[in-house]
Amino acid sequence: MTSFEGQRRESHAPPVTTVFADGDVPDHLAEMTDDEAALAALGYKQEFKREFSAWTTFAVSFAVMGLLPSIATTMWYGLGYAGPAANTWGWLLSVFFILCVAASMAELASSMPTSGGLYYASAVLAGPKYGPFAAWVTGWSNWFVQVTGAPSVDYGCAAMILAAASITNPGYIPTSYQTFLLTVLIMITHACLSSMPTLWIANFNSVGTTVNILCLLITIIIIPTATMSNPKFQPNEFAWGIQNGTDWPDSVAVLMSFLSIIWTMSGYDASFHLSEECTNAAVATPRSIVMTAGSGSVFGFILNTLIAYTIQDVPEVINSDLGQPFAAYLIQILPQNVALAVLSMTIVCAYSMGQGCMIAASRVCFAYARDDCFGIVSRPLKKINRHTLTPVNAVWFNTMIGILLLLLIFGGAAIDAIFSIGAIAAYVAFTTPIFLKIVVVGNRFRRGPWHLGAFSLPSGIAACSFVIVMLPILCFPSVRGENMTLEDMNWTVLVYGAPMVIVVVWFFVDAHKWFKGPKINIEHHMLHQDLPSVEGVEQHIEASKGDRKISDPERGSIGKASSVDLSSSVE
């Protein structure tokens, strides 16, 4: 702990592991808890209640990952592209690199535990010249994945509910209109729950995660014991073999199947966005990220391997009239009542997962609005509800955008784009600050109390290399040549690429004039000099450049956040 420890007011909260950089002392330090002081050193005042613990933060993160519903929802892109190999050695290969991404992200979270997360880190690490643009691209990409998270999960949840109805009533075939309305209803209930006070949300998600884990374990037990298939287990050659469901070579088909794994293993960043609501965030947040990614890797491999060894007919499952591969798979191997029971548990988990996605998205939206990323729309989005102390406006804004995205349901295969966006946008946002840390900052990065030590650089290189390879692959359609139709097109490039082009153009045409990256919203005692007000920070920094060279890359600045931000991450 620092020498300031004695100046802080006593608290019953767990001790916080943090270090203040020289000259980076927030005002009113004696009145702050350890967590509040650590956040103030990054330039923000405490606005949320810190009612998340390491466990409840992990609970939300694990709920957002939602292994059981994620695997069930994305079977089209795993088994459908590469067959059982996607579930076995394909999972092992891709998850190694995904763990590198998660570990490198955890380092950033320990150094800069703010709701802005990856966006804040990109601004800091890119330096004063390119920081605003790096933050702009990372922030918008991250918001795109967050705003598509709940719609994609809730779409999968609705599809499973309607598939269960088809199983019990074989004459019933769900329509696109019914799927849309049911998904919208689920989203609205999630928005209501996400508007509750922080403690209620934390407790709700803690219960949801417990149920999620129990349902996952029960499913893992039921599948090998209750299956009535003959043979009960497929030979190794089948379970680890490729069944190419695309028009591409086997190697490309396997890489394309990583979409399922990447989308499934992308919820661990939720812990980062909840760091301002977590006690001892500089330690608890990175631990939560690693716990989520590590447990997801292990349990995901177990469940996927069981599916690979018990599935009887891959094409039959993928092309089933039920319209949901996981439901078709369960009916293929289990008695109907048992299959419905497992499907019901998966639906419950999917609902919990959608709720976690909604919470994480609202925190990201609030953090970006706080720095005026959304232009004139930012004003209402950065308001905290005075009754619940949660960003209610951000919750409902994301809900409305999500409902509009669900109109893709009426475009047939176009709805697949929200899953591809979730994978691409997530890992663009995840690895941008990691890349900047490696290339721009190097060994000047100021580590937090949790770090990888000697493995930091290899982990970052592996993470960035994996994403560079996967970005174009995730835009490939499953068919090509004569088989290509508008319905079979992969619309990811348009649905993700077009908005990103618009926001980049917006930055260079107008936003660069007023968007300077994360903003200070707390008075600081920076550079051992008094600052009269938040509004005077930028002028003070400009006047101080000659004395302390704040804009030099060795110290850096990002507009109004300046030395507060960079002194906490770059030495």
Disulfide bonds with the S-S distance in Angstrom:
none
